[in-house]
Amino acid sequence: MYHIPDMICGAGAVEKAVKSVDPNAKVAVDLDAKTASIDSPVSSDAFVSAIEEAGYQASFKKACCGPVA
């Protein structure tokens, strides 16, 4: 999950930045949560850099954990 704290209306810009790195990536942007989910084999660092080049702060936080037994 990518956290993009200053994203208020840039879903298209974020998607475009992601697609510039991997045209086949599956992208889901949640403006309310200020996050993006990206399904791609490309490294998270590449996506963070591309999103930042598009003008947004970005950080990657690995999704964690299933149910705890």
N, C-alpha and C positions, 0 to 999 in steps of 0.2 A: 504494500500500500504506500502510495506517495502522498505526503502531506504538502499542500500548497496553500499556506496561510493567507496570502494576499490575493488569492483568486476570487474575484467577485462576479465576473462575467466572461472570463476567458476560456471557457470550455473548448471552443473551436481552436484557439491558439495553442492550448495544451495538446489537443489531439493532433494538430498539425506538427507540433514539435516532436511528438512521439513517433508519428508516421515518417518523419524525416530520418529518424534513426532506424526504424524497422517498419517498412510499408505493410507488413503482414501482421503487425501487433494488434491485439484486441484491446481496446481502450474503453474504460467506463469512467466518466468524470461525474463526481457528485459535488455540485456547487455548494449545496447547503453544508455538507461536511468538510468542504475544501480539501477533497482527496481525489486521487485518481488510482484506479486499479489497472494494471497493465499486464497482459499475458503475452510474454515474449521470451525467447532464449537469450536475448541481449542483456548485458549487465545493467544493473540498476544505476551505476555511476553514469553510464552513457545517457540514460533518460533524464537523470537529475541535471546533467550539464545542458541537455537540449532544452529542458523546461526553463532553466535559468537564463539561457540565451534568448528565450522568448520573452523574458522580462519578469519572471515570477520566481520567488524563492521556492525551493523544493527540497524535500528530504525524503529518504526511503526508510520505512519501518517494516521489517519483515512481519508478515502475519504470523501469529503465534497460536499454537496450541489448539488442540481439540478438547473435548470434555475430559476432565480430570477424574480418574477413578477413585 
